[in-house]
Amino acid sequence: MTRLHSLPIALQKSFQNRTLLKVISGLNNFNPESVCQVSKAAGLGGADLLDIACDPELVQLAKQVSNIPVCVSSVKPSLFPAAVSSGASMIEIGNYDSFYPEGRFFFADEVLALAIESRRLLPEVILSVTVPHVLPLDSQAQLALDLVDVGVDLIQTEGGTSAHPLSSGTTGLIEKAAPTLAATFAINAAMKENNKNVPLISASGLSEVTVSMAISVGANGVGIGSAINKLNNEIAMIATVKSLRKALNSYQMFSTNNQRTS
């Protein structure tokens, strides 16, 4: 039995059905008011998973207000055990978007070392790792394979910060998602070629317009951060989460119906 079987049944099904919706409050967001607001929106909007900064008090707060499983993100494995003791269901290395403006980049050797250390510290806890988008696509795919080999349970992509949309509206949203979608496709293809059966979460730069595209190129679910936490009120956040939930469910229903009629 894999570690993923320790997750609540509903969360396992969201991975299996490829409808996972993870709401991300931010790896460096330690503001309790902000985390509380995002957590409430995630729970009320129908998200499956909440991803917050790695802090025991924030874990307790998020669990109280969201009633959905909590994943904690950090690039310091030593912080994970305390957060897990406070109720976090998963740990994640990444997302790295908040570091790039500071000129801090993560590359394959460092990410692999962080994964190995995290697995050593918490051998039974579900571990997700974000593959840095600064790597070429073939290197992203190889890192994903290497991560699976050292015991990583979930792979997450990124790429939104590297996109520079030239268009407005729907076209601009698709351009914004392009790097993440490309990484998702490349990593998924490598997983299939090497018979690795590890769920893939597509994150960074996605929107209501592009979440279904992420699923179509191989993701089991999506992670959404700035599209929600950049909003300035809880009602707008809830509405956005609900629209993302609807987009994922609609695509899954459409895909299922097509399979039945083909």
ROPAVEX-978102 format. One record per residue: residue number from 1; x, y, z of N, C-alpha, C in turn. Coordinates in steps of 0.1 Angstrom, whole numbers. Layout:
BEGIN
+------+-------+-------+-------+-------+-------+-------+-------+-------+-------+
! resi !    nx !    ny !    nz !   cax !   cay !   caz !    cx !    cy !    cz !
+------+-------+-------+-------+-------+-------+-------+-------+-------+-------+
!  NUM !     X !     Y !     Z !     X !     Y !     Z !     X !     Y !     Z !
...
+------+-------+-------+-------+-------+-------+-------+-------+-------+-------+
END
This chain:
BEGIN
+------+-------+-------+-------+-------+-------+-------+-------+-------+-------+
! resi !    nx !    ny !    nz !   cax !   cay !   caz !    cx !    cy !    cz !
+------+-------+-------+-------+-------+-------+-------+-------+-------+-------+
!    1 !     9 !   -12 !     0 !     0 !     0 !     0 !     9 !    12 !     0 !
!    2 !     6 !    22 !    -9 !    14 !    34 !   -10 !    10 !    44 !     1 !
!    3 !    19 !    54 !     3 !    16 !    64 !    13 !     3 !    72 !     9 !
!    4 !     0 !    73 !    -4 !   -12 !    80 !    -8 !   -25 !    74 !    -2 !
!    5 !   -24 !    61 !     1 !   -36 !    55 !     6 !   -39 !    59 !    21 !
!    6 !   -30 !    67 !    27 !   -33 !    72 !    40 !   -41 !    85 !    40 !
!    7 !   -43 !    90 !    28 !   -51 !   103 !    26 !   -66 !    99 !    28 !
!    8 !   -74 !   109 !    31 !   -89 !   108 !    32 !   -93 !   102 !    18 !
!    9 !  -104 !    94 !    18 !  -109 !    88 !     6 !  -113 !    98 !    -4 !
!   10 !  -119 !   109 !     0 !  -123 !   119 !   -10 !  -111 !   125 !   -17 !
!   11 !  -100 !   127 !   -10 !   -88 !   133 !   -16 !   -82 !   123 !   -25 !
!   12 !   -82 !   110 !   -21 !   -77 !   100 !   -30 !   -84 !    99 !   -43 !
!   13 !   -98 !   101 !   -42 !  -106 !   100 !   -54 !  -104 !   112 !   -63 !
!   14 !  -101 !   124 !   -57 !   -98 !   135 !   -66 !   -85 !   134 !   -74 !
!   15 !   -75 !   127 !   -68 !   -64 !   123 !   -76 !   -67 !   113 !   -87 !
!   16 !   -74 !   103 !   -84 !   -78 !    92 !   -93 !   -87 !    98 !  -105 !
!   17 !   -96 !   107 !  -101 !  -105 !   112 !  -111 !   -99 !   124 !  -119 !
!   18 !   -87 !   128 !  -115 !   -80 !   139 !  -121 !   -88 !   152 !  -120 !
!   19 !   -93 !   155 !  -108 !  -101 !   167 !  -105 !   -96 !   174 !   -93 !
!   20 !   -83 !   171 !   -89 !   -78 !   177 !   -76 !   -77 !   192 !   -78 !
!   21 !   -82 !   199 !   -68 !   -80 !   214 !   -68 !   -73 !   218 !   -55 !
!   22 !   -61 !   222 !   -56 !   -53 !   227 !   -44 !   -52 !   242 !   -44 !
!   23 !   -55 !   248 !   -33 !   -54 !   262 !   -32 !   -42 !   265 !   -24 !
!   24 !   -33 !   274 !   -29 !   -20 !   278 !   -24 !   -20 !   292 !   -18 !
!   25 !   -17 !   293 !    -5 !   -17 !   306 !     1 !    -3 !   312 !     0 !
!   26 !     7 !   304 !    -2 !    21 !   310 !    -5 !    31 !   305 !     5 !
!   27 !    42 !   300 !     0 !    53 !   294 !     9 !    58 !   304 !    19 !
!   28 !    59 !   317 !    15 !    64 !   327 !    24 !    53 !   336 !    30 !
!   29 !    41 !   332 !    29 !    29 !   339 !    35 !    27 !   334 !    49 !
!   30 !    32 !   341 !    59 !    31 !   338 !    73 !    21 !   347 !    80 !
!   31 !    13 !   354 !    72 !     3 !   364 !    78 !    -9 !   356 !    82 !
!   32 !   -12 !   355 !    95 !   -24 !   347 !    99 !   -37 !   351 !    93 !
!   33 !   -39 !   364 !    91 !   -52 !   369 !    86 !   -53 !   365 !    71 !
!   34 !   -42 !   366 !    64 !   -43 !   363 !    50 !   -45 !   348 !    48 !
!   35 !   -37 !   339 !    56 !   -39 !   325 !    55 !   -53 !   321 !    59 !
!   36 !   -58 !   327 !    69 !   -72 !   324 !    74 !   -82 !   327 !    63 !
!   37 !   -80 !   338 !    56 !   -90 !   342 !    45 !   -89 !   332 !    34 !
!   38 !   -77 !   329 !    29 !   -75 !   319 !    18 !   -80 !   305 !    22 !
!   39 !   -78 !   302 !    35 !   -82 !   288 !    40 !   -98 !   287 !    40 !
!   40 !  -104 !   298 !    44 !  -119 !   298 !    44 !  -124 !   297 !    30 !
!   41 !  -118 !   305 !    21 !  -123 !   304 !     7 !  -121 !   291 !     1 !
!   42 !  -110 !   284 !     4 !  -107 !   271 !    -1 !  -117 !   261 !     3 !
!   43 !  -121 !   261 !    16 !  -130 !   252 !    22 !  -144 !   255 !    17 !
!   44 !  -149 !   267 !    16 !  -162 !   271 !    12 !  -164 !   270 !    -3 !
!   45 !  -153 !   271 !   -10 !  -153 !   271 !   -25 !  -153 !   257 !   -31 !
!   46 !  -149 !   247 !   -23 !  -149 !   233 !   -28 !  -135 !   228 !   -32 !
!   47 !  -125 !   234 !   -27 !  -111 !   229 !   -29 !  -109 !   215 !   -22 !
!   48 !  -100 !   207 !   -27 !   -97 !   194 !   -21 !   -85 !   195 !   -11 !
!   49 !   -77 !   205 !   -13 !   -64 !   205 !    -6 !   -60 !   219 !    -4 !
!   50 !   -54 !   222 !     8 !   -49 !   236 !    11 !   -34 !   235 !    13 !
!   51 !   -27 !   244 !     6 !   -12 !   244 !     7 !    -8 !   257 !    13 !
!   52 !    -2 !   257 !    25 !     2 !   269 !    33 !    17 !   268 !    37 !
!   53 !    22 !   280 !    42 !    35 !   280 !    47 !    37 !   271 !    58 !
!   54 !    49 !   266 !    60 !    52 !   256 !    70 !    54 !   262 !    84 !
!   55 !    43 !   262 !    91 !    43 !   268 !   104 !    32 !   261 !   113 !
!   56 !    35 !   255 !   124 !    26 !   248 !   132 !    13 !   255 !   136 !
!   57 !    14 !   268 !   139 !     3 !   276 !   143 !    -6 !   279 !   131 !
!   58 !     0 !   281 !   119 !    -8 !   283 !   107 !   -16 !   270 !   103 !
!   59 !    -9 !   258 !   106 !   -16 !   246 !   103 !   -28 !   244 !   111 !
!   60 !   -27 !   247 !   124 !   -39 !   246 !   133 !   -50 !   256 !   129 !
!   61 !   -46 !   268 !   125 !   -56 !   278 !   121 !   -63 !   273 !   108 !
!   62 !   -55 !   269 !    99 !   -61 !   265 !    86 !   -70 !   253 !    87 !
!   63 !   -67 !   244 !    96 !   -75 !   232 !    98 !   -88 !   236 !   105 !
!   64 !   -88 !   246 !   113 !  -100 !   250 !   120 !  -110 !   257 !   111 !
!   65 !  -105 !   265 !   102 !  -114 !   273 !    93 !  -117 !   266 !    80 !
!   66 !  -109 !   256 !    75 !  -112 !   251 !    62 !  -118 !   237 !    62 !
!   67 !  -115 !   229 !    71 !  -120 !   215 !    72 !  -116 !   207 !    60 !
!   68 !  -104 !   210 !    54 !   -99 !   202 !    43 !   -84 !   198 !    46 !
!   69 !   -79 !   188 !    41 !   -65 !   184 !    44 !   -55 !   196 !    41 !
!   70 !   -44 !   197 !    49 !   -35 !   207 !    47 !   -21 !   202 !    43 !
!   71 !   -15 !   208 !    33 !    -1 !   205 !    29 !     7 !   217 !    33 !
!   72 !    19 !   215 !    38 !    28 !   226 !    42 !    40 !   226 !    32 !
!   73 !    44 !   238 !    28 !    54 !   240 !    18 !    66 !   247 !    25 !
!   74 !    78 !   243 !    21 !    90 !   249 !    26 !   102 !   244 !    18 !
!   75 !   113 !   251 !    19 !   126 !   246 !    13 !   136 !   243 !    24 !
!   76 !   130 !   242 !    37 !   138 !   238 !    48 !   132 !   225 !    55 !
!   77 !   137 !   214 !    51 !   131 !   201 !    56 !   130 !   201 !    71 !
!   78 !   139 !   207 !    79 !   139 !   207 !    93 !   126 !   212 !    99 !
!   79 !   119 !   220 !    91 !   107 !   227 !    96 !    94 !   217 !    95 !
!   80 !    96 !   207 !    87 !    84 !   198 !    84 !    79 !   191 !    96 !
!   81 !    87 !   184 !   104 !    82 !   176 !   115 !    72 !   183 !   125 !
!   82 !    75 !   195 !   129 !    66 !   202 !   138 !    53 !   205 !   131 !
!   83 !    53 !   209 !   118 !    40 !   211 !   111 !    32 !   199 !   110 !
!   84 !    38 !   187 !   108 !    31 !   175 !   107 !    25 !   171 !   120 !
!   85 !    33 !   173 !   131 !    28 !   171 !   145 !    16 !   179 !   148 !
!   86 !    14 !   191 !   141 !     3 !   200 !   143 !    -9 !   197 !   134 !
!   87 !    -7 !   186 !   126 !   -19 !   182 !   118 !   -18 !   183 !   103 !
!   88 !    -6 !   187 !    98 !    -4 !   187 !    83 !    -5 !   173 !    78 !
!   89 !   -12 !   171 !    67 !   -13 !   157 !    61 !    -2 !   154 !    51 !
!   90 !     4 !   165 !    45 !    14 !   164 !    35 !    25 !   174 !    36 !
!   91 !    37 !   172 !    31 !    47 !   182 !    30 !    52 !   184 !    16 !
!   92 !    56 !   196 !    13 !    60 !   199 !    -1 !    73 !   208 !    -1 !
!   93 !    82 !   204 !   -10 !    94 !   213 !   -13 !    90 !   221 !   -24 !
!   94 !    90 !   234 !   -23 !    85 !   244 !   -33 !    72 !   249 !   -28 !
!   95 !    65 !   256 !   -37 !    68 !   263 !   -49 !    78 !   274 !   -48 !
!   96 !    86 !   277 !   -58 !    97 !   286 !   -56 !    95 !   300 !   -62 !
!   97 !    83 !   303 !   -66 !    80 !   316 !   -73 !    84 !   328 !   -64 !
!   98 !    82 !   327 !   -51 !    85 !   338 !   -43 !   100 !   341 !   -41 !
!   99 !   108 !   332 !   -45 !   123 !   334 !   -44 !   129 !   340 !   -56 !
!  100 !   123 !   338 !   -67 !   129 !   343 !   -80 !   131 !   358 !   -80 !
!  101 !   122 !   367 !   -75 !   125 !   381 !   -76 !   137 !   385 !   -67 !
!  102 !   141 !   376 !   -58 !   153 !   379 !   -49 !   165 !   374 !   -56 !
!  103 !   164 !   367 !   -67 !   176 !   362 !   -74 !   180 !   348 !   -69 !
!  104 !   171 !   342 !   -61 !   174 !   328 !   -56 !   167 !   318 !   -65 !
!  105 !   176 !   309 !   -70 !   171 !   299 !   -79 !   174 !   285 !   -73 !
!  106 !   166 !   275 !   -77 !   168 !   261 !   -72 !   171 !   253 !   -85 !
!  107 !   181 !   244 !   -84 !   184 !   235 !   -95 !   183 !   221 !   -90 !
!  108 !   185 !   212 !  -100 !   182 !   198 !   -98 !   189 !   192 !   -86 !
!  109 !   202 !   194 !   -84 !   210 !   187 !   -73 !   205 !   192 !   -60 !
!  110 !   202 !   204 !   -58 !   197 !   209 !   -45 !   183 !   204 !   -42 !
!  111 !   174 !   204 !   -52 !   161 !   199 !   -50 !   161 !   184 !   -46 !
!  112 !   169 !   177 !   -53 !   170 !   162 !   -50 !   175 !   160 !   -36 !
!  113 !   185 !   168 !   -32 !   190 !   167 !   -18 !   180 !   171 !    -8 !
!  114 !   172 !   181 !   -11 !   161 !   185 !    -1 !   151 !   174 !     0 !
!  115 !   148 !   167 !   -11 !   138 !   156 !   -11 !   143 !   144 !    -3 !
!  116 !   156 !   141 !    -5 !   162 !   130 !     3 !   162 !   133 !    18 !
!  117 !   165 !   145 !    21 !   165 !   149 !    36 !   151 !   148 !    41 !
!  118 !   141 !   153 !    34 !   127 !   153 !    38 !   122 !   139 !    40 !
!  119 !   125 !   130 !    31 !   121 !   116 !    32 !   128 !   110 !    44 !
!  120 !   141 !   113 !    47 !   148 !   107 !    58 !   141 !   112 !    71 !
!  121 !   137 !   124 !    72 !   131 !   130 !    84 !   117 !   124 !    87 !
!  122 !   109 !   122 !    76 !    95 !   118 !    77 !    93 !   107 !    67 !
!  123 !    97 !    95 !    70 !    96 !    84 !    60 !    82 !    80 !    56 !
!  124 !    72 !    83 !    65 !    59 !    78 !    63 !    49 !    89 !    58 !
!  125 !    54 !   101 !    57 !    45 !   113 !    54 !    46 !   115 !    38 !
!  126 !    34 !   118 !    33 !    34 !   121 !    18 !    42 !   133 !    15 !
!  127 !    51 !   131 !     5 !    60 !   142 !     1 !    58 !   146 !   -14 !
!  128 !    55 !   159 !   -15 !    54 !   164 !   -29 !    66 !   173 !   -31 !
!  129 !    70 !   174 !   -44 !    82 !   182 !   -47 !    79 !   190 !   -60 !
!  130 !    81 !   203 !   -60 !    80 !   211 !   -72 !    93 !   210 !   -80 !
!  131 !    91 !   208 !   -93 !   102 !   208 !  -102 !   105 !   222 !  -107 !
!  132 !   116 !   228 !  -105 !   119 !   242 !  -109 !   117 !   244 !  -124 !
!  133 !   111 !   255 !  -128 !   109 !   258 !  -142 !   121 !   264 !  -149 !
!  134 !   131 !   268 !  -141 !   143 !   273 !  -147 !   151 !   263 !  -154 !
!  135 !   148 !   250 !  -152 !   155 !   239 !  -159 !   149 !   237 !  -173 !
!  136 !   157 !   233 !  -182 !   151 !   229 !  -195 !   141 !   218 !  -194 !
!  137 !   132 !   217 !  -203 !   121 !   207 !  -201 !   126 !   193 !  -200 !
!  138 !   137 !   189 !  -207 !   142 !   175 !  -206 !   148 !   173 !  -192 !
!  139 !   154 !   184 !  -187 !   160 !   183 !  -173 !   149 !   182 !  -163 !
!  140 !   138 !   190 !  -165 !   127 !   189 !  -156 !   121 !   175 !  -155 !
!  141 !   120 !   168 !  -167 !   115 !   155 !  -167 !   124 !   145 !  -160 !
!  142 !   137 !   147 !  -163 !   147 !   138 !  -156 !   147 !   139 !  -141 !
!  143 !   146 !   152 !  -136 !   145 !   154 !  -122 !   133 !   148 !  -116 !
!  144 !   122 !   149 !  -123 !   109 !   143 !  -118 !   111 !   128 !  -116 !
!  145 !   118 !   121 !  -126 !   120 !   107 !  -125 !   130 !   104 !  -113 !
!  146 !   140 !   112 !  -111 !   150 !   110 !  -100 !   143 !   112 !   -87 !
!  147 !   134 !   121 !   -86 !   126 !   124 !   -74 !   117 !   112 !   -70 !
!  148 !   111 !   106 !   -80 !   103 !    94 !   -77 !   112 !    83 !   -72 !
!  149 !   124 !    82 !   -78 !   133 !    71 !   -74 !   137 !    72 !   -59 !
!  150 !   137 !    84 !   -54 !   141 !    86 !   -39 !   129 !    87 !   -30 !
!  151 !   117 !    83 !   -35 !   106 !    82 !   -26 !    96 !    93 !   -26 !
!  152 !    97 !   102 !   -36 !    87 !   113 !   -37 !    73 !   108 !   -41 !
!  153 !    63 !   112 !   -35 !    49 !   107 !   -38 !    41 !   115 !   -49 !
!  154 !    44 !   128 !   -50 !    37 !   137 !   -59 !    47 !   146 !   -65 !
!  155 !    45 !   149 !   -78 !    53 !   159 !   -85 !    45 !   171 !   -89 !
!  156 !    50 !   183 !   -87 !    43 !   195 !   -90 !    51 !   203 !  -100 !
!  157 !    45 !   209 !  -110 !    52 !   218 !  -119 !    50 !   232 !  -115 !
!  158 !    57 !   241 !  -122 !    56 !   255 !  -121 !    59 !   262 !  -134 !
!  159 !    59 !   275 !  -134 !    63 !   282 !  -147 !    56 !   295 !  -149 !
!  160 !    46 !   299 !  -141 !    39 !   311 !  -143 !    48 !   324 !  -143 !
!  161 !    58 !   324 !  -135 !    67 !   336 !  -134 !    75 !   338 !  -147 !
!  162 !    77 !   327 !  -154 !    86 !   328 !  -166 !    78 !   332 !  -179 !
!  163 !    64 !   333 !  -177 !    56 !   337 !  -188 !    54 !   352 !  -190 !
!  164 !    54 !   357 !  -202 !    53 !   371 !  -204 !    42 !   373 !  -215 !
!  165 !    29 !   372 !  -211 !    18 !   373 !  -221 !    19 !   386 !  -229 !
!  166 !    16 !   384 !  -242 !    16 !   396 !  -251 !     2 !   400 !  -253 !
!  167 !    -8 !   392 !  -250 !   -22 !   395 !  -253 !   -30 !   397 !  -240 !
!  168 !   -42 !   403 !  -242 !   -51 !   404 !  -230 !   -62 !   394 !  -231 !
!  169 !   -70 !   393 !  -221 !   -82 !   384 !  -221 !   -78 !   370 !  -221 !
!  170 !   -86 !   362 !  -227 !   -85 !   347 !  -227 !   -71 !   343 !  -234 !
!  171 !   -67 !   349 !  -244 !   -55 !   346 !  -251 !   -43 !   348 !  -241 !
!  172 !   -44 !   359 !  -234 !   -33 !   362 !  -224 !   -32 !   352 !  -213 !
!  173 !   -44 !   347 !  -209 !   -44 !   337 !  -199 !   -38 !   324 !  -204 !
!  174 !   -40 !   320 !  -216 !   -34 !   308 !  -222 !   -19 !   310 !  -223 !
!  175 !   -15 !   322 !  -227 !     0 !   325 !  -228 !     6 !   324 !  -215 !
!  176 !    -1 !   329 !  -204 !     5 !   328 !  -191 !     7 !   314 !  -186 !
!  177 !    -2 !   305 !  -190 !    -1 !   291 !  -186 !     8 !   283 !  -194 !
!  178 !    13 !   288 !  -205 !    21 !   279 !  -215 !    33 !   272 !  -208 !
!  179 !    41 !   279 !  -200 !    53 !   272 !  -195 !    49 !   260 !  -185 !
!  180 !    39 !   263 !  -177 !    34 !   252 !  -168 !    28 !   240 !  -176 !
!  181 !    20 !   243 !  -186 !    15 !   233 !  -195 !    25 !   225 !  -202 !
!  182 !    36 !   232 !  -207 !    47 !   225 !  -213 !    54 !   215 !  -204 !
!  183 !    56 !   220 !  -192 !    63 !   212 !  -182 !    54 !   200 !  -178 !
!  184 !    42 !   202 !  -176 !    32 !   191 !  -173 !    33 !   180 !  -184 !
!  185 !    32 !   184 !  -196 !    32 !   175 !  -207 !    46 !   167 !  -207 !
!  186 !    57 !   174 !  -206 !    70 !   168 !  -207 !    72 !   158 !  -196 !
!  187 !    68 !   162 !  -183 !    70 !   153 !  -172 !    61 !   141 !  -173 !
!  188 !    48 !   143 !  -177 !    39 !   132 !  -178 !    43 !   122 !  -189 !
!  189 !    49 !   127 !  -200 !    54 !   118 !  -210 !    65 !   110 !  -205 !
!  190 !    74 !   116 !  -197 !    86 !   108 !  -192 !    81 !    98 !  -182 !
!  191 !    71 !   101 !  -174 !    66 !    92 !  -164 !    60 !    80 !  -171 !
!  192 !    52 !    82 !  -181 !    46 !    71 !  -189 !    57 !    62 !  -195 !
!  193 !    67 !    69 !  -201 !    77 !    61 !  -208 !    85 !    52 !  -199 !
!  194 !    86 !    57 !  -186 !    94 !    49 !  -176 !    85 !    42 !  -166 !
!  195 !    72 !    41 !  -169 !    63 !    33 !  -161 !    63 !    37 !  -146 !
!  196 !    63 !    51 !  -144 !    62 !    57 !  -131 !    47 !    61 !  -129 !
!  197 !    41 !    56 !  -119 !    27 !    59 !  -116 !    26 !    68 !  -104 !
!  198 !    30 !    81 !  -106 !    30 !    91 !   -96 !    21 !   103 !  -100 !
!  199 !    12 !   107 !   -92 !     3 !   118 !   -96 !    11 !   131 !   -98 !
!  200 !     6 !   139 !  -107 !    12 !   151 !  -112 !     2 !   163 !  -109 !
!  201 !     7 !   173 !  -102 !    -1 !   185 !  -100 !     5 !   197 !  -109 !
!  202 !    -3 !   203 !  -117 !     1 !   214 !  -125 !    -2 !   227 !  -118 !
!  203 !     8 !   235 !  -116 !     6 !   248 !  -108 !    14 !   259 !  -113 !
!  204 !    10 !   271 !  -110 !    17 !   284 !  -113 !    12 !   289 !  -127 !
!  205 !     5 !   300 !  -126 !     0 !   307 !  -139 !   -13 !   302 !  -144 !
!  206 !   -19 !   293 !  -137 !   -32 !   287 !  -142 !   -44 !   295 !  -138 !
!  207 !   -55 !   294 !  -146 !   -67 !   301 !  -143 !   -79 !   292 !  -147 !
!  208 !   -91 !   298 !  -145 !  -103 !   290 !  -149 !  -103 !   286 !  -163 !
!  209 !   -96 !   295 !  -172 !   -95 !   292 !  -186 !   -86 !   280 !  -189 !
!  210 !   -76 !   278 !  -181 !   -65 !   268 !  -185 !   -64 !   256 !  -176 !
!  211 !   -72 !   255 !  -165 !   -71 !   243 !  -157 !   -74 !   230 !  -164 !
!  212 !   -84 !   231 !  -173 !   -88 !   219 !  -181 !   -77 !   215 !  -190 !
!  213 !   -69 !   225 !  -195 !   -58 !   222 !  -204 !   -47 !   215 !  -196 !
!  214 !   -45 !   218 !  -184 !   -35 !   211 !  -176 !   -39 !   197 !  -174 !
!  215 !   -52 !   194 !  -172 !   -56 !   180 !  -171 !   -54 !   173 !  -184 !
!  216 !   -57 !   179 !  -195 !   -57 !   173 !  -208 !   -42 !   169 !  -212 !
!  217 !   -32 !   176 !  -206 !   -18 !   173 !  -210 !   -12 !   164 !  -199 !
!  218 !   -20 !   159 !  -190 !   -15 !   148 !  -181 !   -15 !   151 !  -166 !
!  219 !   -20 !   162 !  -161 !   -21 !   165 !  -147 !   -32 !   157 !  -140 !
!  220 !   -30 !   153 !  -128 !   -41 !   147 !  -120 !   -49 !   158 !  -112 !
!  221 !   -43 !   170 !  -112 !   -49 !   181 !  -105 !   -42 !   194 !  -107 !
!  222 !   -47 !   205 !  -102 !   -40 !   218 !  -103 !   -38 !   225 !   -90 !
!  223 !   -28 !   233 !   -90 !   -26 !   242 !   -78 !   -27 !   256 !   -82 !
!  224 !   -36 !   263 !   -75 !   -39 !   277 !   -78 !   -35 !   286 !   -66 !
!  225 !   -27 !   296 !   -69 !   -22 !   305 !   -58 !   -27 !   319 !   -60 !
!  226 !   -19 !   326 !   -69 !   -21 !   341 !   -70 !   -35 !   344 !   -76 !
!  227 !   -41 !   336 !   -84 !   -54 !   339 !   -89 !   -65 !   340 !   -78 !
!  228 !   -61 !   335 !   -66 !   -70 !   336 !   -55 !   -65 !   345 !   -44 !
!  229 !   -52 !   344 !   -40 !   -48 !   352 !   -29 !   -44 !   366 !   -33 !
!  230 !   -45 !   370 !   -45 !   -43 !   384 !   -49 !   -56 !   392 !   -47 !
!  231 !   -67 !   385 !   -46 !   -80 !   391 !   -44 !   -81 !   398 !   -30 !
!  232 !   -89 !   408 !   -29 !   -89 !   416 !   -17 !  -101 !   414 !    -8 !
!  233 !  -109 !   404 !   -11 !  -120 !   401 !    -2 !  -124 !   386 !    -3 !
!  234 !  -129 !   381 !     8 !  -132 !   367 !     9 !  -143 !   362 !    -1 !
!  235 !  -153 !   371 !    -3 !  -164 !   367 !   -13 !  -158 !   365 !   -27 !
!  236 !  -149 !   373 !   -31 !  -143 !   372 !   -44 !  -134 !   359 !   -45 !
!  237 !  -127 !   356 !   -34 !  -119 !   344 !   -33 !  -128 !   332 !   -34 !
!  238 !  -139 !   331 !   -27 !  -148 !   320 !   -27 !  -153 !   318 !   -41 !
!  239 !  -157 !   329 !   -47 !  -163 !   328 !   -61 !  -153 !   322 !   -71 !
!  240 !  -140 !   327 !   -69 !  -130 !   322 !   -78 !  -127 !   307 !   -76 !
!  241 !  -127 !   302 !   -63 !  -125 !   288 !   -61 !  -136 !   280 !   -66 !
!  242 !  -148 !   285 !   -65 !  -160 !   278 !   -70 !  -160 !   277 !   -85 !
!  243 !  -155 !   288 !   -92 !  -154 !   287 !  -107 !  -143 !   278 !  -111 !
!  244 !  -133 !   277 !  -104 !  -122 !   267 !  -107 !  -127 !   253 !  -105 !
!  245 !  -135 !   251 !   -94 !  -141 !   238 !   -91 !  -150 !   234 !  -102 !
!  246 !  -158 !   243 !  -107 !  -168 !   240 !  -117 !  -161 !   237 !  -130 !
!  247 !  -150 !   244 !  -133 !  -142 !   241 !  -146 !  -136 !   227 !  -146 !
!  248 !  -131 !   223 !  -134 !  -125 !   210 !  -134 !  -135 !   199 !  -135 !
!  249 !  -146 !   201 !  -127 !  -157 !   191 !  -128 !  -163 !   190 !  -141 !
!  250 !  -165 !   201 !  -148 !  -171 !   201 !  -161 !  -162 !   194 !  -171 !
!  251 !  -149 !   196 !  -170 !  -140 !   189 !  -179 !  -140 !   174 !  -177 !
!  252 !  -140 !   170 !  -164 !  -140 !   156 !  -161 !  -153 !   149 !  -166 !
!  253 !  -164 !   156 !  -165 !  -177 !   151 !  -170 !  -177 !   149 !  -185 !
!  254 !  -172 !   160 !  -192 !  -171 !   160 !  -206 !  -162 !   149 !  -211 !
!  255 !  -150 !   147 !  -204 !  -141 !   137 !  -208 !  -146 !   123 !  -206 !
!  256 !  -154 !   121 !  -195 !  -160 !   108 !  -192 !  -170 !   104 !  -203 !
!  257 !  -179 !   114 !  -206 !  -189 !   112 !  -216 !  -183 !   109 !  -230 !
!  258 !  -172 !   115 !  -233 !  -166 !   112 !  -246 !  -160 !    98 !  -246 !
!  259 !  -155 !    93 !  -235 !  -149 !    80 !  -235 !  -161 !    70 !  -236 !
!  260 !  -172 !    73 !  -230 !  -183 !    63 !  -231 !  -189 !    62 !  -246 !
!  261 !  -188 !    73 !  -253 !  -194 !    73 !  -267 !  -184 !    70 !  -277 !
!  262 !  -171 !    69 !  -274 !  -161 !    66 !  -284 !  -159 !    51 !  -286 !
+------+-------+-------+-------+-------+-------+-------+-------+-------+-------+
END
